[in-house]
Amino acid sequence: MLSVTLRQLQRGKEMSLADCFRMELTMAQQCFEQGDFLEGVRALIIDKDNSPKWNPGRIEDVTDAMVEAFFRSRWTPSAHPLAIFENL
């Protein structure tokens, strides 16, 4: 998520508020699908073992493709749940 956050900041500085909201919704959805959010919940709340097993386990193993996946929207611009905020 460190690499994803850096990319988010780089992209977001040139985006409108509405585009930032849409990007963040896409990123939140990807956090669940990618699995690390759920792994963190498991390690801290469910099993309480405080030993999350991140995927990948080392920052050196993070690829650009992994980071870019967090920004791929499932929606077309007109079908996005936040399309109503186009003019923000």
N, C-alpha and C positions, 0 to 999 in steps of 0.2 A: 504494500500500500504506500510505502514511502516513494517509490518510483511513480506510482499512479498520481499521488498528490502533487509531485513536482510537475508532471505533465499537465495536470489540471490547472495549476497556477500559470503555466506557460500559455495554455490555450485561453484560459478565462480572462486574461488581462486585455484581450482584444475583442471580447464578446459583449453583446448586450445583456442586460439583466435577464431577459426572457430566455436567451440562449443559454445562459449559465444555469438557470433553473432546469431547463430541459437536459442539459449535460449532467447535472447532478442527479436527476431522476434516473437516467440511464446508468450512471455509475453505481447508484444504490442498488439497482436491480442486479447489476453484474456482481456486486459484492456478495449477494446471496448465492448466485449461480456459481461463482468461482469457488466458494466454499470456506475461505478463511474466516469470514464473519461467524459462520456457524461453528467452525472449529474453536474460535475464541470463546463463544458462548458455552460450548461443551466443556472446555478446559477450566473456565472460571466459575460457571454457574451450575452446570449439570453434574459433572464428575468431580469438580473442585480439586483436580490434580495439579492445576497451575502449570501444566506441561503441554501447551498447544503444539501440534505437529503441523507447522506451516507448509504450504506448497507453493513455491519451492522453499526449501529449508534455509537457503542462503541467498543474500541479495545478489551475489555474483551470478546466480543461476537465473535471475529474472531476465527475460528477453523483451525486446521491443514489441514483439507480437503479443506477449502476455499483457503488457501495459496497454497497448492499443485496443485490446479486447474490451476493456472497461469503457471505451468511448463509442462502441458500436451500438447504435440504437436499434431496438427491435421494431421501431415505428417509422413510417414515412413521416415527413414533416407535417402533412395535413392530418394524419391519424394520431399524432402524438397526444397523450393525455393533457399536455400543457399547451396545445396549439392555440387555445383561446387567448393566451398571453403574448401573441405575436408582436403586438405593438408596444411592449414595455421598453 
